[in-house]
Amino acid sequence: CLGIAGDDVGKVFYWDMSNEPLDEETYLEDFGEPMPAEAKRQNVYLVANSFDEFLNQLVLGSEP
């Protein structure tokens, strides 16, 4: 994922779709309070601070 707003503009993230957090309504029902921002992104990981940095991290793999 590529950040397009706020402090995340230009940053590259990995979104682990297999580990989705609770939705806001379920969180409110389970915990009795609104979902904090950090809980909403618990399955999103910063990969690089810019797209150029991301490209520079790519390496060619060797064939088996």
HELIX and SHEET records of a PDB file:
HELIX    1   1 GLY A    6  ASP A    8  5                                   3    
HELIX    2   2 MET A   17  ASN A   19  5                                   3    
HELIX    3   3 GLU A   24  PHE A   31  1                                   8    
HELIX    4   4 ALA A   37  LYS A   40  1                                   4    
HELIX    5   5 PHE A   51  GLN A   57  1                                   7    
SHEET    1   A 2 VAL A  12  TRP A  15  0                                        
SHEET    2   A 2 VAL A  44  ALA A  48 -1                                        
END                                                                             
